[in-house]
Amino acid sequence: MPIQAITIDFWNTLYDSQGGEGRDKDRFTTVMHNATRLGHSLEASNLKAAQKRAWEHFNIVWREEKRTPSTRSMVEFFWQELRINADAEAIDEVTRSFEEGILQHPPALLAGAKETVRLLAEQHYIALISDTAFSPGRVLRQVMEHDGIAEYFSAFSFSDETGVSKPHELAYRTALNGANCPAATGVHIGDIERTDIEGAKNFGMRAILFAGDPHGRMNDEHKDQPTRADARTESWADVPDLIGRW
């Protein structure tokens, strides 16, 4: 059956992950400001250690519970790791900084992504499926709108909004709700085997493993490893031909 619907991952597939240093700097500045207001003195090493433990906590929940913690809960965990009894003002201000830092220091669309998505949207239903971390779906939508690519997507499935992350089937079902086509006529494009590819294949879709972000942290993990994906590519330019074969 020909492909009718295409779902796409956000991080390291549609967008790269650049801007992280700027985001971290602004977030740490906000934390330091509030810590000082609350009578605490912090070193950069304290912040980096707390952030590392927060990411470790995130990854445990993400992998084992198939969901992503909310930004607010991650910020509360961050304050606990710093051993500071943060008040509502500190939690709110730091949460906002963590959520919206991507707007000041955005990632970039990967080469050829916008042009290819625009082409594919002429004949296919296009949806986004993203496991969110510090930047929630409402903010990632703004990034996409600013870059003029959101208009090509008919649906968005963000883990902070659905309550589940890939490979949970609800992530894919939500994305395809408006497609009016069986899963077998859909293909998902993503960069992580255990989430993007496993979830799509288990849901009955085809899958393309994307390894086109030179800074993608999963590239080495997947290199020369077996995959359940129906195809693998390192370039968005290859995607229309791959889909056309089906």
N, C-alpha and C positions, 0 to 999 in steps of 0.2 A: 504493500500500500504506500502511496506517495506521502511525503511528509506534509502535514497541514499546520502543525504548531511547533514553535521553537522556544525553549526556555533557556535563559542565560544566567550564569552566575555573575556577581558584581566584582568581587575582589580577585585580582590576578587573572581575570578572564576578560571582562569588559574594561575594567580600570586596573592600573598598576597600584602600588602601595606607597608611592612617593608622598612627601609632605609630612611623614611621621615625626621627624625631628622637630619641625616647627610646631606641630600639634602638641608634642610632649613638653616643649619649652613653655608654651602658653598655659598648659594645664598645670605644670609644676609651679609656675608663677602664681596662679590662682590659689593653689594649695598653700604655698608659703605665706601668701598674704593673709589667708584665713587662720593659719596656724599662729602667726604672729599676733593677730587680733585676739586669739584665744589664750595668749600667753605662753606659746611654745616656740622654741627655736629648733629649726630643722636644717640638716645638711643635705646636699644633693644626693649623697649616698643613701640616706634614709628613704628618700623619695624613690630612687631607682630600685631599692630592695623591696619596698612596698608594692611598687608597680609589678615587679617580677612575680611576687607572690599572688598578686591579684590576677595576673595572666595565668598562672598555674591553676588557680581556683576556677577561672573561666574555662580552661581546657578540660578540666575534670568534669565539670557540669556538661559542657558541650559534647564530649565524647560519651559519657556514661548515661546521661539523662536525655540526650537528643533535644536539647533546648539551649538557649543562650540567656545567661543572666541579664537582667535589665541594667542600664547604665547606673541608675540610682543604687541598686544593690551592690554593684561593683564599687561605687564610690564609698558606700558605707563600709564595705569590706576594707577598702583602702585606708580609711580613717582608723578603723580598728587595728590594722597592722601597724599604723603609726602610733598607736596607743594614745590617741587623742579623742576626748569626748566631744565630738563635733556637734554644734548646735544646728538648728534648722537652716539658718542663713548660710553656714558653711557647706552643708550638704547640698542645698539648692544651688548655690553659686558654682561649686565645683562640678556638680552634675551638668549644669548648663555649659560649662567650659569644656567638659569632656565630650558632651553630645555635639556641640556646634563648632568645635575647633577645626573640623574638616572644611568648614566654609571659608575660613581664612587661609588654610593650608591644604588645598584640595589635591586629590590624586589626579592623574592624567589618564585620559582614554588611551587604550593601547592602540598601536599603529593599525590603521585600517578598520578598527571596530565600528566607528560611526558610519562610514561609507558602506560597510557590509551589512550592518543592521538595517540601514535605510533601504538597501536593495532587497533584502530578504522580506522586509515588512510589506513590500508591494504585493506579495503573493502568499504570505504566511501570517498566522497569528503569532505575535511575539510577546513573551512575558519574562519577567525577571524573578529569580529565586535567590535570595541572599540571606546568609547567616550573619546577623549583625553583632557587633561587639560594642565599642563605646559610641559609635555613630548609629543612631536608630534609623528606621526606615523613613520617617518624615524628613530627616536631614539629608539622607542619601538621595531622596527624590529631588530635593533642591539642587544638589550637585548635578544631577542628570538634567534637570530643567535648565540650569545655567549653561550647560554644554550643548543644549539643543538636541538631546538624544531621547529624552523621556517621551516625546510625542510619538515615537515609533513603538512604544510598549502599550499593550492593551490591558495588562494586569501586572500586579506586583505582589510577591509573596515574601515578606520580610519576617524573620524569625521572632522579632520583638512584637510583631502584630499577630502572628498566627499562634504563638506560644510553643512552637516546635521548630527544630532545625533539621536540615538534611542529615541523614537519609530518611527521616520520617515521611511517610507517604502523604501526610496532610500538606506538607510544603509544596509538593508537586500537584496535588489535587486542587489546592487553592489557585495555583498559577493557571491551571487548565480549565477552571470552572467556566469561563466564558468562551472557550474554544469550540464547544459542541462537536468534539471529535474524540475517538477512542485514544487511549494512551499509546497504542501501537503506531499511531500516525504522528507521534510527537518525538522530538529529539531534544536532549538537554546538553548544553555545552558548559563544562566546568573544569576546574583544575585539580580537584582533590578526589582521589579514587574512593576513599572510604565514605565520603559524603555525597558529592555530586554524582559520581558514576554508580556507586552501589544503590543509591536512592532511586535514580532514574531507571536502572535495569530492573530493580525489584518492583517498580511501579508499572513496568511493561513498556517503557519507552526505549528508544535508541539513545546512545550517548556518545559524545565526542570528548575525549580527554584533551584539554587545552594546555599547552606548555609554551605559550608564546610570550610570557612575561619574563624577561631576562633576570628579574629580581624576585621572581616567585619562589617562595620558600619551599614549595612542594616539588619543584623541578627535580632536585637531586633524589628525593624520596621515590619518585616515580621512574627515574631514569633506568632503562633496561629491566624494568619490573613488569610482570604480566599484568594485564588489565582486562576488565570485563567490557571496556568501551568498544563500540563498533568501529571507531576510528580514533586516530590521535593526530593532532596538528600543532605546529608552532607558529602558525600565521592565520590571521583572519581572512587573508586573500584566498586560502584553500577551502574555506567553509562552504561557499555556494556550490562548488563542484562536488564536495563530499555529500551534501544534502541532495543534490541533483541526481546522484547515482541511485538514491532510494526512491 
